[in-house]
């Protein structure tokens, strides 16, 4: 667990170690099957997988990059960005979202397991069944890592979490736990998921009222809570930017007074949350059909 947080070279060596990832997944599967999701070894295994999934998209070996991203390379032969993953072209990014991953292998090995739907479902199961905060946080964090990029893999993982594995109820429950790091990671995961336009209506329907309910009445007084507040605002921004319906949901959940109060805090120490709230307010105002409702 300590070695897996040693940096890019350490992650690379551990991902390449034959049987290591498979053994970790096997152990966690056994723990879940035996109804023992709270033992320390399971926590350690999940924390290792969490670390090994960090920056996975940009650290994948070239052979995987070629097979997974070949379709993307064919989208635009004019993409001059070096490497297999980076691009600043919005058009390419929009097309990437519709580029499916190759068909999943039924029996993944090694690094392939890290983004496979089997492990995604394991994380969601641990989020729902474990009561250990570190296990919950690591499971959420691994999904956050896997959904953090802009290529086909993060969007495919996001679709699996939301639509195929019905993961939103488990994630939603983590918004209401008392442990601040777990709550923060759950919100960060939702922020990643909400970037995918095809999932926004599902996310808004299931968790938008919960996001509004955990917004504080003003900017909170600690860094973790402040970052969580900023992430909530950016998630709501993603959900409402292109949807007047979702903006109305926020309004009916009594979110507007909270967002206004957060945006009006001028303290430099907490400007991150205030800035995020201001961005959200500006976006909400662009829905001109809601102006009269806002004024009321």
C-alpha positions in Angstrom: 0.0 0.0 0.0 2.9 2.4 0.8 4.8 1.4 -2.3 1.8 2.0 -4.5 1.9 5.7 -3.6 5.6 6.0 -4.5 5.1 7.9 -7.8 4.8 7.0 -11.5 7.7 4.6 -11.7 6.4 2.7 -8.6 3.0 2.5 -10.1 4.4 1.3 -13.5 6.4 -1.5 -11.8 3.5 -2.7 -9.7 1.1 -2.6 -12.7 3.6 -4.8 -14.6 4.1 -7.2 -11.8 2.6 -10.5 -13.0 -0.4 -11.6 -10.9 -0.3 -8.7 -8.5 -3.5 -6.9 -9.6 -5.3 -10.2 -10.3 -4.5 -11.3 -6.7 -5.8 -8.1 -5.2 -9.0 -8.3 -7.1 -9.4 -12.0 -6.2 -8.9 -11.3 -2.5 -11.5 -8.5 -2.5 -14.0 -10.7 -4.4 -13.6 -13.3 -1.8 -14.1 -10.9 1.1 -17.3 -9.6 -0.5 -18.5 -13.2 -1.1 -17.8 -14.0 2.5 -19.7 -10.9 3.7 -16.5 -9.5 5.2 -16.1 -6.1 3.4 -14.7 -4.4 6.6 -11.5 -6.3 7.2 -8.1 -4.5 7.1 -6.7 -6.5 4.3 -9.6 -5.6 2.0 -9.0 -1.9 2.9 -5.3 -2.3 2.0 -6.2 -4.0 -1.3 -8.6 -1.3 -2.4 -6.2 1.4 -1.4 -3.5 -0.2 -3.6 -5.9 -0.4 -6.6 -6.9 3.2 -5.9 -3.3 4.2 -6.2 -2.6 2.1 -9.2 -5.6 3.7 -11.0 -4.2 7.1 -10.5 -3.3 8.8 -13.9 -4.0 5.4 -15.5 -5.1 6.9 -18.8 -1.9 8.8 -19.4 0.4 6.2 -18.0 -0.9 3.2 -19.9 1.7 1.2 -21.9 1.9 2.1 -25.6 0.4 -1.3 -26.6 -2.8 -0.6 -24.7 -2.8 3.0 -25.9 -2.8 1.8 -29.5 -5.5 -0.8 -29.1 -7.9 1.3 -27.0 -7.4 4.6 -28.7 -6.9 3.6 -32.3 -10.4 4.7 -33.1 -9.8 8.0 -31.6 -6.6 8.5 -33.6 -8.6 7.9 -36.7 -11.1 10.7 -35.8 -8.6 13.4 -36.6 -5.3 12.9 -38.4 -4.6 16.6 -37.9 -4.3 16.3 -34.1 -0.8 17.6 -33.4 -0.8 17.1 -29.7 2.1 14.7 -28.7 1.2 11.4 -27.1 -1.8 9.2 -27.3 -4.1 10.9 -24.9 -3.8 14.7 -24.8 -5.8 17.0 -27.0 -7.1 20.5 -26.8 -9.6 20.2 -29.6 -13.1 20.5 -28.4 -14.5 18.8 -31.5 -12.3 15.8 -31.0 -13.2 15.6 -27.3 -16.9 15.7 -28.2 -16.4 12.9 -30.7 -14.4 10.9 -28.2 -17.3 10.8 -25.9 -19.2 8.8 -28.5 -16.2 6.5 -29.2 -16.9 3.1 -27.5 -14.2 1.0 -26.0 -13.4 -2.3 -27.7 -15.6 -5.1 -26.4 -14.6 -6.0 -22.8 -12.6 -9.2 -22.3 -14.5 -11.7 -20.3 -11.3 -12.7 -18.4 -9.2 -9.6 -18.0 -5.6 -9.9 -16.7 -3.3 -7.5 -15.0 -3.7 -3.8 -15.8 -6.8 -4.6 -18.0 -8.6 -5.4 -14.8 -8.2 -1.8 -13.5 -10.9 -0.4 -15.8 -13.0 -3.5 -16.3 -16.6 -3.5 -15.4 -16.0 -6.3 -12.9 -13.8 -4.1 -10.7 -16.1 -1.1 -11.2 -19.0 -3.2 -9.7 -16.7 -4.4 -6.9 -15.9 -0.8 -5.9 -19.7 0.1 -6.0 -20.4 -3.0 -3.8 -17.8 -1.9 -1.3 -19.1 1.6 -1.2 -22.5 0.2 -0.4 -21.5 -2.6 2.0 -18.3 -1.5 3.8 -18.5 0.7 6.9 -14.7 1.4 6.9 -14.2 5.0 5.9 -10.8 4.3 4.2 -12.4 1.5 2.2 -15.2 3.7 1.1 -12.9 6.6 0.3 -10.5 4.4 -1.7 -13.4 2.8 -3.7 -14.8 6.2 -4.5 -11.3 7.5 -5.3 -10.5 4.7 -7.7 -13.7 5.5 -9.6 -12.8 9.2 -9.5 -9.4 8.4 -11.0 -10.9 6.2 -13.7 -13.4 8.9 -14.8 -10.9 11.8 -14.6 -9.7 11.9 -18.2 -11.2 13.0 -21.5 -10.7 9.9 -23.6 -13.0 7.0 -24.4 -12.0 5.0 -21.2 -13.2 7.6 -18.6 -16.5 8.1 -20.5 -17.0 4.3 -20.8 -16.3 3.8 -17.1 -18.8 6.7 -16.3 -21.5 5.0 -18.4 -20.9 1.7 -16.6 -21.1 3.4 -13.1 -24.3 5.3 -13.9 -26.2 3.2 -16.4 -25.0 -0.4 -16.4 -24.1 -0.9 -12.7 -26.7 1.5 -11.2 -24.1 3.0 -9.0 -25.7 6.4 -8.2 -27.7 5.3 -5.2 -24.6 4.0 -3.4 -22.7 7.2 -4.3 -25.6 9.3 -3.2 -25.6 7.7 0.2 -21.9 8.8 0.7 -23.0 12.4 0.3 -24.6 12.2 3.7 -21.8 10.5 5.8 -20.1 12.4 8.5 -16.6 11.7 7.3 -15.5 14.8 5.4 -12.9 13.0 3.1 -15.5 10.4 2.0 -18.0 13.1 1.3 -15.4 15.2 -0.6 -14.4 12.2 -2.8 -18.0 11.2 -3.5 -18.7 14.8 -4.8 -15.5 14.8 -6.9 -16.6 11.5 -8.5 -20.0 13.0 -9.3 -18.3 16.1 -10.7 -16.4 13.8 -13.1 -19.5 11.8 -14.0 -21.5 15.0 -14.6 -19.1 16.0 -17.4 -20.7 13.3 -19.6 -23.7 14.9 -21.4 -25.4 11.6 -21.9 -25.5 10.9 -18.2 -26.6 14.4 -16.9 -30.3 13.8 -16.9 -29.9 10.5 -14.8 -27.5 12.2 -12.4 -29.7 15.3 -12.0 -32.8 13.2 -11.3 -31.0 11.0 -8.7 -28.6 13.2 -6.9 -29.2 16.9 -7.7 -31.6 17.5 -4.7 -29.0 15.7 -2.4 -26.2 17.9 -3.7 -28.3 21.0 -2.9 -29.2 19.7 0.5 -25.5 19.3 1.5 -24.6 22.8 0.3 -23.8 24.9 3.3 -25.6 28.2 4.1 -22.4 30.1 3.6 -18.7 29.4 2.8 -17.5 26.8 5.4 -14.6 27.4 7.6 -12.2 24.6 6.7 -10.3 23.7 3.6 -11.8 20.3 3.0 -15.4 21.5 3.4 -14.5 24.5 1.2 -13.2 22.3 -1.6 -16.3 20.0 -1.3 -18.5 23.1 -1.6 -16.6 24.2 -4.8 -17.0 20.7 -6.3 -20.7 20.7 -5.6 -21.1 24.0 -7.4 -19.1 22.9 -10.4 -21.2 19.6 -10.5 -24.4 21.7 -10.4 -22.9 23.9 -13.1 -22.3 20.8 -15.3 -25.9 19.6 -14.7 -27.6 22.9 -15.3 -25.5 24.6 -18.0 -27.4 23.1 -20.9 -30.6 22.1 -19.1 -33.3 24.6 -18.1 -35.2 21.6 -16.6 -32.2 20.8 -14.3 -31.9 24.5 -13.4 -35.5 24.5 -12.3 -34.8 21.4 -10.2 -32.1 23.3 -8.4 -34.5 26.2 -7.9 -37.3 24.0 -6.5 -34.8 22.3 -4.1 -34.2 25.8 -2.6 -30.6 25.9 -3.8 -30.5 29.5 -5.1 -30.3 31.3 -1.7 -27.4 29.0 -0.7 -25.5 29.6 -3.9 -26.0 33.4 -3.6 -24.7 33.4 0.0 -21.6 31.3 -0.9 -20.9 33.5 -3.9 -20.9 36.7 -1.7 -18.0 35.7 0.5 -15.0 37.9 -0.3 -12.4 36.2 1.9 -9.4 35.2 -0.2 -8.9 32.1 1.9 -12.2 30.7 0.7 -12.3 32.2 -2.7 -12.4 28.8 -4.4 -16.0 28.0 -3.2 -17.2 31.6 -3.8 -15.8 31.6 -7.3 -17.4 28.3 -8.1 -20.8 29.6 -6.8 -20.4 32.8 -8.9 -19.8 30.7 -12.1 -22.9 28.7 -11.3 -25.0 31.8 -10.8 -23.8 33.3 -14.1 -24.7 30.0 -15.8 -28.1 29.9 -14.2 -28.9 33.4 -15.3 -28.4 32.4 -18.9 -31.7 30.5 -18.7 -33.8 33.5 -19.6 -37.0 31.5 -19.2 -36.3 31.2 -15.5 -35.7 34.9 -14.8 -39.1 35.6 -13.3 -38.8 32.5 -11.1 -35.4 33.7 -10.0 -36.7 37.1 -9.1 -39.4 35.6 -7.0 
